[in-house]
Amino acid sequence: MSRGGRGRGALLLLVSAAGGADAQAAPVTARFRYTAAQLDRATFAEHSTARLDGQTGTRVRRETITREGLWRMRAIPATNGLAIEAWYDSLALVRETAQGTLAPDTDGLLGGRYRGTLSPTGAYTPRARPFIPDQVAEVAELSRAMEDLLPPLPAVPLAAGQRWTDSSGLELRRLADSSASGRTILRLELRSRTESSQADLRGDTLALPASQTTVEEGRLAWDPARGLLRRERHIIVETNVPAGGPLKEPLRSRLEQTVVVERGR
């Protein structure tokens, strides 16, 4: 081979090697989307523990609320997403205070249907909610439970380390993948902060003028075929309600809640 031929061959090898290195270094993106195949006949176990510290004037109140529930779902394709029907197959609620323990009968809620539409990225629009018995509403606000069950997903594909944010203060970051039973599991980290000028009284539909800040951090595990496998949340809600209306004295409260949702099948 001539010296010029050897030079051209070496140059081709260098270009080829550089191209291979670029291909290996290119980030692998993944798109996260809800589908009917993932959610139809799916079950999710939900465990929630919350501690509420409140103060009205000189009175201090502390309570702990736990919730254990099993969700069942049906899903079919619909315009711009999915039509979802979900219900609690089992549910246990316990509220503990200095005055005692309250464990309401939840039979009146079991089987009651939450119906609505779910966008591919997790925005839920309700069409019907089940009747919530008064004794259940005194312990937990469950009329919007389905709206809060499934996590939001990024609107664009993400590679490991990349972030996506929206205008509401939500940030999603893709973490390094893990594996289970020989399958690749995708993982996301969630952070959000929202502020509101109103607060709802538990067991009441009345919204009061208030200063309320909600901070959430969490993670989720996602199977490319089955969808959501597990969601972990840590939520802190701090509320300040001035005196007025039904409140004779200002109210301050801090709610710290941990929630785990895990797919059954």
C-alpha positions as CSV (number, residue, x, y, z in Angstrom):
1,M,0.0,0.0,0.0
2,S,1.3,3.5,-0.8
3,R,2.0,6.0,1.9
4,G,-1.0,8.0,0.7
5,G,-3.3,4.9,0.9
6,R,-2.0,4.2,4.5
7,G,-2.8,7.8,5.4
8,R,-6.3,7.6,4.0
9,G,-6.9,4.3,5.8
10,A,-5.7,5.8,9.1
11,L,-8.0,8.8,8.7
12,L,-11.0,6.5,8.0
13,L,-10.2,4.5,11.1
14,L,-10.1,7.7,13.2
15,V,-13.4,8.9,11.8
16,S,-15.0,5.6,12.4
17,A,-13.7,5.4,15.9
18,A,-14.9,8.9,16.7
19,G,-18.3,8.1,15.3
20,G,-18.5,5.0,17.4
21,A,-17.5,6.9,20.5
22,D,-20.2,9.6,19.8
23,A,-22.8,6.9,19.4
24,Q,-21.9,5.3,22.7
25,A,-21.9,8.6,24.4
26,A,-25.3,9.7,23.1
27,P,-27.8,9.8,25.9
28,V,-30.6,7.2,25.8
29,T,-33.9,8.9,26.2
30,A,-37.2,7.4,27.4
31,R,-40.8,8.6,27.0
32,F,-43.1,8.2,30.0
33,R,-46.8,7.7,29.1
34,Y,-49.9,6.2,30.6
35,T,-51.8,3.7,28.4
36,A,-54.9,1.7,28.8
37,A,-52.9,-1.6,28.6
38,Q,-50.9,-0.5,31.7
39,L,-53.9,0.5,33.8
40,D,-56.8,-1.8,32.8
41,R,-57.4,-4.3,35.6
42,A,-54.4,-2.9,37.5
43,T,-54.3,-2.9,41.3
44,F,-52.4,-0.5,43.5
45,A,-51.8,-0.7,47.3
46,E,-51.7,2.6,49.0
47,H,-50.2,3.4,52.4
48,S,-50.3,6.9,54.0
49,T,-49.1,8.2,57.3
50,A,-49.7,11.8,58.2
51,R,-48.9,13.9,61.3
52,L,-50.9,17.1,61.8
53,D,-49.8,19.8,64.3
54,G,-52.2,22.7,64.7
55,Q,-52.6,25.7,66.9
56,T,-55.7,28.0,67.4
57,G,-55.0,30.7,69.9
58,T,-53.4,29.0,72.9
59,R,-54.9,25.6,72.0
60,V,-52.5,23.0,70.5
61,R,-53.7,19.9,68.7
62,R,-51.7,17.0,67.5
63,E,-53.0,14.0,65.6
64,T,-51.8,11.1,63.4
65,I,-53.8,9.7,60.5
66,T,-53.0,6.5,58.7
67,R,-54.6,5.1,55.6
68,E,-54.3,1.6,54.1
69,G,-56.2,1.0,50.8
70,L,-56.3,-1.2,47.8
71,W,-57.3,0.4,44.5
72,R,-58.7,-1.4,41.4
73,M,-58.9,0.1,38.0
74,R,-60.5,-0.2,34.6
75,A,-59.2,1.8,31.6
76,I,-60.0,2.1,27.9
77,P,-58.6,4.5,25.2
78,A,-60.4,7.8,24.9
79,T,-59.9,11.0,23.0
80,N,-56.6,12.6,24.2
81,G,-56.0,9.9,26.8
82,L,-57.8,7.3,28.8
83,A,-61.2,6.8,30.3
84,I,-60.6,5.6,33.9
85,E,-62.8,4.0,36.4
86,A,-61.3,3.3,39.9
87,W,-62.5,2.3,43.3
88,Y,-61.3,1.2,46.7
89,D,-61.6,-2.5,47.1
90,S,-60.5,-2.2,50.8
91,L,-59.8,0.8,53.0
92,A,-58.8,1.3,56.6
93,L,-58.6,4.7,58.3
94,V,-57.3,5.5,61.8
95,R,-57.1,8.9,63.4
96,E,-55.3,9.2,66.7
97,T,-55.5,12.3,69.0
98,A,-55.0,13.0,72.6
99,Q,-58.7,12.4,73.1
100,G,-58.6,8.9,71.7
101,T,-58.6,6.8,68.5
102,L,-61.2,7.0,65.7
103,A,-61.5,4.3,63.1
104,P,-64.5,4.9,60.9
105,D,-66.4,2.3,59.1
106,T,-65.5,2.6,55.4
107,D,-68.0,0.1,54.0
108,G,-70.1,3.0,52.7
109,L,-67.3,4.1,50.4
110,L,-66.0,0.7,49.2
111,G,-66.8,0.1,45.6
112,G,-67.9,3.7,45.0
113,R,-66.6,4.7,41.5
114,Y,-64.2,7.5,40.7
115,R,-64.7,8.1,37.0
116,G,-62.8,10.5,34.7
117,T,-60.2,10.9,32.0
118,L,-56.5,10.7,32.3
119,S,-54.1,12.3,29.9
120,P,-51.0,10.4,28.8
121,T,-48.9,12.6,31.2
122,G,-51.1,12.1,34.2
123,A,-53.5,15.0,34.3
124,Y,-56.8,13.7,35.7
125,T,-60.1,15.3,35.0
126,P,-63.0,13.9,37.2
127,R,-66.4,13.2,35.8
128,A,-67.9,11.5,38.9
129,R,-66.9,11.0,42.5
130,P,-68.3,8.5,45.0
131,F,-70.3,9.6,48.0
132,I,-68.0,10.1,51.1
133,P,-69.8,9.2,54.4
134,D,-69.5,12.0,57.0
135,Q,-67.5,9.8,59.5
136,V,-65.0,9.1,56.7
137,A,-64.7,12.8,55.7
138,E,-64.0,13.6,59.3
139,V,-60.8,11.6,59.1
140,A,-59.6,12.0,55.5
141,E,-60.5,14.0,52.4
142,L,-61.1,11.3,49.8
143,S,-63.4,13.0,47.3
144,R,-60.2,13.9,45.3
145,A,-58.3,10.8,46.1
146,M,-58.1,9.6,42.4
147,E,-56.8,13.0,41.3
148,D,-53.9,12.6,43.7
149,L,-53.1,8.9,43.2
150,L,-51.1,8.7,39.9
151,P,-48.0,10.9,39.5
152,P,-47.5,13.4,36.8
153,L,-45.1,12.4,34.0
154,P,-42.7,14.6,31.9
155,A,-44.1,15.9,28.7
156,V,-40.9,15.2,26.8
157,P,-38.5,12.2,26.6
158,L,-35.7,12.3,29.2
159,A,-32.2,10.8,29.4
160,A,-30.7,10.0,32.8
161,G,-29.8,13.3,34.5
162,Q,-32.1,15.4,32.4
163,R,-34.9,17.5,34.0
164,W,-38.3,18.7,32.9
165,T,-40.3,21.5,34.6
166,D,-43.7,23.1,34.1
167,S,-45.2,26.5,35.0
168,S,-46.8,25.2,38.2
169,G,-43.5,24.6,40.0
170,L,-43.2,20.9,39.2
171,E,-39.8,19.5,38.4
172,L,-39.1,15.9,37.3
173,R,-35.6,14.5,36.9
174,R,-34.7,11.2,35.4
175,L,-32.4,9.2,37.7
176,A,-30.1,6.3,36.7
177,D,-31.9,3.1,35.8
178,S,-32.1,0.1,38.0
179,S,-33.0,-3.5,37.3
180,A,-35.4,-6.1,38.7
181,S,-35.8,-9.7,37.6
182,G,-33.7,-9.0,34.5
183,R,-35.9,-6.0,33.5
184,T,-34.7,-2.4,33.2
185,I,-36.6,-0.1,35.6
186,L,-36.7,3.6,34.9
187,R,-36.7,6.0,37.8
188,L,-37.8,9.6,38.2
189,E,-37.4,12.1,41.0
190,L,-40.1,14.7,41.7
191,R,-40.0,18.1,43.4
192,S,-42.7,20.7,43.6
193,R,-43.7,23.8,45.5
194,T,-47.0,25.5,45.4
195,E,-48.6,28.4,47.2
196,S,-52.3,29.0,47.7
197,S,-54.4,31.9,49.1
198,Q,-57.2,29.5,50.3
199,A,-57.4,26.5,52.6
200,D,-60.2,23.9,53.0
201,L,-61.5,22.8,56.4
202,R,-61.6,19.0,56.8
203,G,-65.1,17.6,56.5
204,D,-66.4,20.9,55.1
205,T,-66.7,22.4,51.6
206,L,-65.9,25.9,52.8
207,A,-62.6,27.4,51.5
208,L,-61.2,30.1,53.8
209,P,-58.7,32.9,52.9
210,A,-55.3,31.6,54.0
211,S,-51.6,31.4,53.3
212,Q,-50.8,27.9,52.4
213,T,-47.5,26.4,51.1
214,T,-47.1,22.8,49.9
215,V,-43.7,21.2,49.3
216,E,-43.4,17.7,47.9
217,E,-40.4,15.5,47.2
218,G,-40.7,12.0,45.8
219,R,-39.5,9.2,43.5
220,L,-41.2,6.7,41.2
221,A,-40.2,3.5,39.5
222,W,-41.5,2.8,36.0
223,D,-41.5,-0.3,33.9
224,P,-41.4,0.5,30.1
225,A,-44.1,-2.1,29.5
226,R,-46.2,-2.2,32.7
227,G,-46.0,1.5,33.6
228,L,-46.0,2.7,37.2
229,L,-44.6,0.2,39.7
230,R,-44.1,2.3,42.8
231,R,-44.5,5.9,43.9
232,E,-43.0,7.4,47.1
233,R,-44.0,10.9,48.4
234,H,-43.0,13.2,51.2
235,I,-45.3,16.2,51.6
236,I,-45.3,19.1,53.9
237,V,-48.2,21.5,54.0
238,E,-48.0,24.7,56.2
239,T,-51.1,26.8,56.6
240,N,-51.9,30.1,58.2
241,V,-55.6,31.1,58.4
242,P,-56.5,34.5,59.9
243,A,-59.4,34.9,62.3
244,G,-62.7,35.6,60.6
245,G,-65.9,33.8,59.5
246,P,-66.2,30.5,61.4
247,L,-62.8,31.0,63.0
248,K,-62.7,33.3,66.1
249,E,-59.0,33.0,66.4
250,P,-56.2,32.5,63.8
251,L,-55.2,29.0,62.9
252,R,-51.7,27.7,62.2
253,S,-51.0,24.1,61.1
254,R,-48.3,21.9,59.7
255,L,-49.1,18.6,58.0
256,E,-46.3,16.1,57.2
257,Q,-47.3,13.1,55.2
258,T,-45.6,10.1,53.7
259,V,-47.3,8.1,51.0
260,V,-46.3,4.9,49.2
261,V,-48.3,3.6,46.2
262,E,-47.2,0.2,44.9
263,R,-48.5,-1.8,41.9
264,G,-50.0,-5.2,42.6
265,R,-50.6,-6.4,39.1
